[in-house]
Amino acid sequence: MTSAPEDPADRPTTTPGTHVFGVLGGIASGKSAAAAELAGPTGRVASADRAAHEALQHPEIVARIVARHGRDVLDADGLVDRAALAARVFEDQDARKELEGWIHPRVREMLFSAFEAAVRDGVPRLVLDVPLLLENAAQHGLLELCDTLVFVDASIEERDRRAVQDRDRK
């Protein structure tokens, strides 16, 4: 007789009362959908991508971007045009590292705040949707918060289809 698989959220956690899942996987693998499923109706998702989008709207970050790259990286509403900015920073390693130096600390701050709020509020499940959770663990310190890691994968064909579809929506 085979027993039912153990629910990871029932295991002891590093933070009593809140089980922290770390979701990782490749681009367009389905991390965000998996994170939402893991959180369920009573949990929360803390998304690094969402935090990065918010950071790009912060007045201090916008001012730094304009000072470095000019106003032509802004859209008609004065918000950062992510495609225009990406075209600049992904061609220039120094510019990319500089931008990451401005954004990543703010993203980490937002993710740690989400963790603290989930613990304070007694949220049973917090899912950290952080694409480079393992690769940049030494810099961000988020891996230590995780009780369970979940790797999400999809075929390369499916990931390519999703990535193109996402790009077309933006």
BALOBA-1460 file (C-alpha; in Angstrom, 3 decimals):
// residues 170
<rec num="1" residu="m" x="0.000" y="0.000" z="0.000"/>
<rec num="2" residu="t" x="1.326" y="3.443" z="-0.949"/>
<rec num="3" residu="s" x="0.627" y="6.368" z="1.315"/>
<rec num="4" residu="a" x="-0.436" y="9.751" z="0.008"/>
<rec num="5" residu="p" x="2.460" y="12.120" z="-0.659"/>
<rec num="6" residu="e" x="3.265" y="14.369" z="2.221"/>
<rec num="7" residu="d" x="2.090" y="17.955" z="1.801"/>
<rec num="8" residu="p" x="5.229" y="20.116" z="2.190"/>
<rec num="9" residu="a" x="3.164" y="22.795" z="3.926"/>
<rec num="10" residu="d" x="2.560" y="20.346" z="6.778"/>
<rec num="11" residu="r" x="6.287" y="19.987" z="7.513"/>
<rec num="12" residu="p" x="7.982" y="22.040" z="10.231"/>
<rec num="13" residu="t" x="9.109" y="25.410" z="8.909"/>
<rec num="14" residu="t" x="11.930" y="27.809" z="9.606"/>
<rec num="15" residu="t" x="9.215" y="30.349" z="10.392"/>
<rec num="16" residu="p" x="6.453" y="28.867" z="12.572"/>
<rec num="17" residu="g" x="3.040" y="29.410" z="11.028"/>
<rec num="18" residu="t" x="4.227" y="30.353" z="7.533"/>
<rec num="19" residu="h" x="5.558" y="27.804" z="5.074"/>
<rec num="20" residu="v" x="7.805" y="29.488" z="2.510"/>
<rec num="21" residu="f" x="8.080" y="28.006" z="-0.965"/>
<rec num="22" residu="g" x="10.767" y="29.112" z="-3.380"/>
<rec num="23" residu="v" x="9.762" y="28.689" z="-7.019"/>
<rec num="24" residu="l" x="12.457" y="28.488" z="-9.639"/>
<rec num="25" residu="g" x="12.755" y="27.527" z="-13.276"/>
<rec num="26" residu="g" x="13.656" y="28.831" z="-16.696"/>
<rec num="27" residu="i" x="12.169" y="31.742" z="-18.591"/>
<rec num="28" residu="a" x="8.507" y="31.152" z="-19.466"/>
<rec num="29" residu="s" x="8.469" y="27.780" z="-17.694"/>
<rec num="30" residu="g" x="5.273" y="28.561" z="-15.776"/>
<rec num="31" residu="k" x="6.733" y="29.792" z="-12.475"/>
<rec num="32" residu="s" x="4.069" y="32.428" z="-11.905"/>
<rec num="33" residu="a" x="1.194" y="30.008" z="-12.543"/>
<rec num="34" residu="a" x="2.797" y="27.439" z="-10.235"/>
<rec num="35" residu="a" x="3.352" y="30.110" z="-7.568"/>
<rec num="36" residu="a" x="-0.324" y="31.084" z="-7.659"/>
<rec num="37" residu="e" x="-1.365" y="27.427" z="-7.322"/>
<rec num="38" residu="l" x="1.013" y="26.842" z="-4.417"/>
<rec num="39" residu="a" x="-0.190" y="29.933" z="-2.581"/>
<rec num="40" residu="g" x="-3.810" y="28.938" z="-2.993"/>
<rec num="41" residu="p" x="-6.614" y="31.149" z="-1.742"/>
<rec num="42" residu="t" x="-5.097" y="31.728" z="1.710"/>
<rec num="43" residu="g" x="-1.465" y="32.249" z="0.733"/>
<rec num="44" residu="r" x="0.505" y="35.039" z="-0.895"/>
<rec num="45" residu="v" x="2.935" y="35.298" z="-3.760"/>
<rec num="46" residu="a" x="5.937" y="37.628" z="-3.617"/>
<rec num="47" residu="s" x="7.127" y="38.094" z="-7.195"/>
<rec num="48" residu="a" x="10.577" y="39.437" z="-8.004"/>
<rec num="49" residu="d" x="9.411" y="40.358" z="-11.510"/>
<rec num="50" residu="r" x="6.477" y="42.355" z="-10.149"/>
<rec num="51" residu="a" x="8.767" y="44.038" z="-7.621"/>
<rec num="52" residu="a" x="11.226" y="44.930" z="-10.408"/>
<rec num="53" residu="h" x="8.403" y="46.495" z="-12.448"/>
<rec num="54" residu="e" x="7.392" y="48.540" z="-9.389"/>
<rec num="55" residu="a" x="11.005" y="49.555" z="-8.778"/>
<rec num="56" residu="l" x="11.215" y="50.885" z="-12.336"/>
<rec num="57" residu="q" x="8.383" y="53.288" z="-11.462"/>
<rec num="58" residu="h" x="10.036" y="54.664" z="-8.322"/>
<rec num="59" residu="p" x="10.883" y="58.353" z="-8.857"/>
<rec num="60" residu="e" x="14.487" y="57.951" z="-7.675"/>
<rec num="61" residu="i" x="15.097" y="55.048" z="-10.076"/>
<rec num="62" residu="v" x="13.396" y="56.877" z="-12.960"/>
<rec num="63" residu="a" x="15.602" y="59.931" z="-12.315"/>
<rec num="64" residu="r" x="18.753" y="57.783" z="-12.381"/>
<rec num="65" residu="i" x="17.655" y="56.054" z="-15.584"/>
<rec num="66" residu="v" x="16.906" y="59.368" z="-17.308"/>
<rec num="67" residu="a" x="20.223" y="60.847" z="-16.146"/>
<rec num="68" residu="r" x="22.091" y="57.830" z="-17.561"/>
<rec num="69" residu="h" x="20.065" y="57.047" z="-20.709"/>
<rec num="70" residu="g" x="18.080" y="60.180" z="-21.561"/>
<rec num="71" residu="r" x="14.354" y="60.870" z="-21.749"/>
<rec num="72" residu="d" x="13.876" y="58.714" z="-24.842"/>
<rec num="73" residu="v" x="13.663" y="55.646" z="-22.565"/>
<rec num="74" residu="l" x="10.378" y="57.035" z="-21.191"/>
<rec num="75" residu="d" x="6.962" y="56.500" z="-22.720"/>
<rec num="76" residu="a" x="4.365" y="59.198" z="-23.395"/>
<rec num="77" residu="d" x="3.206" y="59.006" z="-19.751"/>
<rec num="78" residu="g" x="6.725" y="59.559" z="-18.394"/>
<rec num="79" residu="l" x="7.093" y="55.931" z="-17.277"/>
<rec num="80" residu="v" x="10.100" y="53.814" z="-18.128"/>
<rec num="81" residu="d" x="9.636" y="52.105" z="-21.487"/>
<rec num="82" residu="r" x="11.020" y="48.699" z="-20.590"/>
<rec num="83" residu="a" x="11.643" y="47.670" z="-24.198"/>
<rec num="84" residu="a" x="13.581" y="50.864" z="-24.954"/>
<rec num="85" residu="l" x="15.609" y="50.507" z="-21.766"/>
<rec num="86" residu="a" x="16.268" y="46.817" z="-22.409"/>
<rec num="87" residu="a" x="17.570" y="47.612" z="-25.891"/>
<rec num="88" residu="r" x="20.206" y="49.836" z="-24.265"/>
<rec num="89" residu="v" x="21.230" y="47.851" z="-21.221"/>
<rec num="90" residu="f" x="21.381" y="44.396" z="-22.770"/>
<rec num="91" residu="e" x="23.884" y="45.664" z="-25.344"/>
<rec num="92" residu="d" x="26.071" y="47.281" z="-22.675"/>
<rec num="93" residu="q" x="27.251" y="45.058" z="-19.816"/>
<rec num="94" residu="d" x="28.241" y="48.032" z="-17.642"/>
<rec num="95" residu="a" x="24.863" y="49.725" z="-18.127"/>
<rec num="96" residu="r" x="23.063" y="46.480" z="-17.246"/>
<rec num="97" residu="k" x="25.088" y="46.028" z="-14.057"/>
<rec num="98" residu="e" x="24.489" y="49.645" z="-13.120"/>
<rec num="99" residu="l" x="20.717" y="49.261" z="-13.608"/>
<rec num="100" residu="e" x="20.721" y="46.035" z="-11.585"/>
<rec num="101" residu="g" x="22.613" y="47.882" z="-8.844"/>
<rec num="102" residu="w" x="19.761" y="50.374" z="-8.615"/>
<rec num="103" residu="i" x="16.881" y="47.912" z="-8.906"/>
<rec num="104" residu="h" x="18.001" y="44.722" z="-7.134"/>
<rec num="105" residu="p" x="18.378" y="46.268" z="-3.643"/>
<rec num="106" residu="r" x="14.840" y="47.677" z="-3.894"/>
<rec num="107" residu="v" x="13.495" y="44.311" z="-5.120"/>
<rec num="108" residu="r" x="15.186" y="42.506" z="-2.206"/>
<rec num="109" residu="e" x="13.711" y="45.042" z="0.206"/>
<rec num="110" residu="m" x="10.214" y="44.470" z="-1.207"/>
<rec num="111" residu="l" x="10.553" y="40.672" z="-1.034"/>
<rec num="112" residu="f" x="11.815" y="40.735" z="2.559"/>
<rec num="113" residu="s" x="8.953" y="43.111" z="3.456"/>
<rec num="114" residu="a" x="6.493" y="40.669" z="1.887"/>
<rec num="115" residu="f" x="8.040" y="37.861" z="3.957"/>
<rec num="116" residu="e" x="7.828" y="39.893" z="7.177"/>
<rec num="117" residu="a" x="4.212" y="40.868" z="6.448"/>
<rec num="118" residu="a" x="3.228" y="37.252" z="5.729"/>
<rec num="119" residu="v" x="4.758" y="36.068" z="9.003"/>
<rec num="120" residu="r" x="3.226" y="38.956" z="10.947"/>
<rec num="121" residu="d" x="-0.205" y="38.307" z="9.403"/>
<rec num="122" residu="g" x="-0.030" y="34.543" z="9.973"/>
<rec num="123" residu="v" x="-0.281" y="33.713" z="6.272"/>
<rec num="124" residu="p" x="0.020" y="29.917" z="5.997"/>
<rec num="125" residu="r" x="1.891" y="29.879" z="2.652"/>
<rec num="126" residu="l" x="4.210" y="32.425" z="1.113"/>
<rec num="127" residu="v" x="5.578" y="31.699" z="-2.332"/>
<rec num="128" residu="l" x="8.730" y="33.479" z="-3.444"/>
<rec num="129" residu="d" x="8.640" y="33.687" z="-7.244"/>
<rec num="130" residu="v" x="12.289" y="34.609" z="-7.789"/>
<rec num="131" residu="p" x="13.805" y="33.548" z="-11.135"/>
<rec num="132" residu="l" x="17.431" y="33.594" z="-9.940"/>
<rec num="133" residu="l" x="16.751" y="32.226" z="-6.464"/>
<rec num="134" residu="l" x="19.659" y="29.766" z="-6.580"/>
<rec num="135" residu="e" x="22.021" y="31.619" z="-8.895"/>
<rec num="136" residu="n" x="22.131" y="34.824" z="-6.822"/>
<rec num="137" residu="a" x="21.536" y="33.328" z="-3.374"/>
<rec num="138" residu="a" x="24.697" y="34.830" z="-1.884"/>
<rec num="139" residu="q" x="23.636" y="38.351" z="-2.893"/>
<rec num="140" residu="h" x="19.968" y="38.324" z="-1.910"/>
<rec num="141" residu="g" x="19.744" y="35.936" z="1.062"/>
<rec num="142" residu="l" x="16.228" y="34.774" z="0.118"/>
<rec num="143" residu="l" x="17.076" y="31.091" z="-0.231"/>
<rec num="144" residu="e" x="17.526" y="30.787" z="3.542"/>
<rec num="145" residu="l" x="13.880" y="31.783" z="4.029"/>
<rec num="146" residu="c" x="12.595" y="28.833" z="1.979"/>
<rec num="147" residu="d" x="11.262" y="25.681" z="3.552"/>
<rec num="148" residu="t" x="10.586" y="24.008" z="0.199"/>
<rec num="149" residu="l" x="11.989" y="24.599" z="-3.295"/>
<rec num="150" residu="v" x="9.813" y="23.852" z="-6.310"/>
<rec num="151" residu="f" x="11.371" y="23.584" z="-9.771"/>
<rec num="152" residu="v" x="8.992" y="24.326" z="-12.650"/>
<rec num="153" residu="d" x="9.803" y="23.131" z="-16.137"/>
<rec num="154" residu="a" x="8.229" y="23.045" z="-19.571"/>
<rec num="155" residu="s" x="9.439" y="21.901" z="-22.952"/>
<rec num="156" residu="i" x="11.665" y="24.315" z="-24.843"/>
<rec num="157" residu="e" x="8.980" y="24.587" z="-27.527"/>
<rec num="158" residu="e" x="6.356" y="25.592" z="-24.962"/>
<rec num="159" residu="r" x="8.718" y="28.061" z="-23.297"/>
<rec num="160" residu="d" x="9.544" y="29.646" z="-26.671"/>
<rec num="161" residu="r" x="5.834" y="29.934" z="-27.512"/>
<rec num="162" residu="r" x="5.064" y="31.567" z="-24.153"/>
<rec num="163" residu="a" x="8.007" y="33.969" z="-24.385"/>
<rec num="164" residu="v" x="6.934" y="35.157" z="-27.835"/>
<rec num="165" residu="q" x="3.320" y="35.456" z="-26.679"/>
<rec num="166" residu="d" x="4.386" y="37.525" z="-23.633"/>
<rec num="167" residu="r" x="6.572" y="39.783" z="-25.776"/>
<rec num="168" residu="d" x="3.674" y="40.392" z="-28.181"/>
<rec num="169" residu="r" x="1.406" y="41.450" z="-25.290"/>
<rec num="170" residu="k" x="3.817" y="44.160" z="-24.129"/>
